[in-house]
Amino acid sequence: MDCFEHEGRAAVGTCRSCGKGVCRSCAVDLGRGLACAGRCEPHVRAVIAMLEQSARIQSLSGGMLSATRTLWRGVSWVSLLVGVFVVVWALRLPAYREISLLGVPFLVLGFITWRVARRARATGLGAPSSTA
């Protein structure tokens, strides 16, 4: 490939903004990409800044996803334990066995949140996808 500006000169790379071939005299090395000197430098700097910001956000989001999975697991355990406690406690009271039905919504909520936590773990994002 030849330089876009200088006919016959070999290009050392392509501009990250416009994609045209640039020779050594036309290229500005910005560390993470080449740019056309004077013409595409601001745009390539902006592209590089956006890519770096995207990488930072992606690393933060992994931690947030892990925290979300932990929260769902905690909610499921608490709901299941409260449901079991209410059902067992109410069944021990002969005159108030109907109270045991109040534990059923906690058991249902615990099961649903357990499924959500399991699905979040199975979607990957740091966990093996073989656990479904």
C-alpha positions in Angstrom: 0.0 0.0 0.0 1.2 3.5 -0.8 0.9 6.7 1.1 -2.3 8.6 0.3 -0.6 12.0 0.2 2.8 11.0 -1.3 2.5 8.9 -4.4 5.1 6.1 -4.7 6.1 6.2 -1.0 5.4 3.0 1.0 2.8 3.4 3.8 3.9 2.3 7.3 0.3 1.9 8.4 -3.2 3.2 8.1 -4.8 6.2 9.9 -7.1 5.0 12.6 -9.6 7.7 11.7 -9.9 7.7 7.9 -8.2 4.4 7.1 -5.9 5.9 4.5 -2.3 4.7 4.1 0.3 7.0 5.7 4.1 7.1 5.2 6.6 8.0 7.9 6.4 11.8 7.2 2.6 11.8 7.2 2.0 9.6 10.2 1.7 10.7 13.8 2.1 7.8 16.3 -0.3 8.3 19.2 0.7 5.2 21.0 -2.4 3.2 20.3 -2.8 4.1 16.7 -1.5 6.2 13.8 -3.1 9.4 12.5 -2.7 11.7 9.5 -0.6 14.5 10.7 -2.6 17.6 11.4 -5.8 16.3 9.9 -7.0 13.3 11.9 -5.0 13.7 15.1 -7.9 15.0 17.3 -10.3 12.4 16.1 -7.9 9.5 16.7 -7.1 10.9 20.2 -10.8 10.9 20.9 -11.2 7.3 19.6 -8.3 6.2 21.8 -9.7 8.0 24.9 -13.1 6.3 24.3 -11.5 2.8 24.0 -9.6 3.4 27.2 -12.8 4.5 29.0 -14.7 1.5 27.6 -12.0 -0.8 29.0 -12.2 0.9 32.4 -16.0 0.6 32.5 -15.9 -3.0 31.4 -13.6 -3.9 34.3 -15.9 -2.1 36.8 -19.0 -3.8 35.4 -17.5 -7.3 36.1 -17.3 -6.5 39.8 -20.8 -5.1 39.8 -22.1 -8.3 38.2 -20.4 -10.4 40.8 -21.9 -8.3 43.5 -25.3 -8.7 42.0 -25.0 -12.5 41.9 -24.0 -12.5 45.5 -27.0 -10.3 46.4 -29.4 -12.6 44.7 -27.9 -15.6 46.5 -28.2 -13.9 49.8 -31.9 -12.9 49.2 -32.7 -16.5 48.2 -31.1 -17.9 51.3 -32.8 -15.5 53.6 -36.2 -16.0 51.9 -35.9 -19.8 52.1 -34.8 -19.7 55.7 -37.6 -17.4 56.8 -40.1 -19.5 54.8 -39.0 -22.7 56.5 -38.9 -21.1 59.9 -42.5 -19.7 59.6 -43.9 -23.0 58.3 -42.2 -25.2 60.9 -43.0 -22.8 63.7 -46.7 -22.4 62.8 -47.1 -26.2 62.3 -46.0 -26.7 66.0 -48.9 -24.5 67.2 -51.9 -26.7 67.1 -54.5 -23.9 67.2 -52.8 -21.7 64.6 -51.7 -24.1 61.8 -53.1 -21.7 59.1 -50.2 -19.3 60.0 -47.9 -21.8 58.2 -49.4 -20.6 54.9 -47.6 -17.2 55.5 -44.3 -19.1 55.0 -45.3 -20.2 51.5 -44.7 -16.8 49.8 -41.2 -16.7 51.3 -40.5 -20.2 50.0 -41.7 -19.1 46.5 -39.6 -15.9 46.6 -36.6 -17.9 47.8 -37.0 -20.4 45.0 -37.4 -17.7 42.3 -34.4 -15.7 43.5 -32.4 -18.9 43.7 -33.2 -19.5 40.1 -32.2 -15.9 39.2 -28.9 -16.3 41.0 -28.2 -19.6 39.3 -29.1 -18.2 35.8 -26.9 -15.2 36.4 -24.0 -17.5 37.3 -24.7 -19.7 34.3 -24.7 -16.8 31.8 -20.9 -16.7 32.2 -19.5 -13.3 33.2 -16.8 -15.0 35.2 -18.4 -18.4 35.8 -18.3 -21.6 33.7 -21.3 -21.9 31.4 -21.7 -25.6 32.0 -23.6 -25.0 35.2 -27.2 -24.4 34.2 
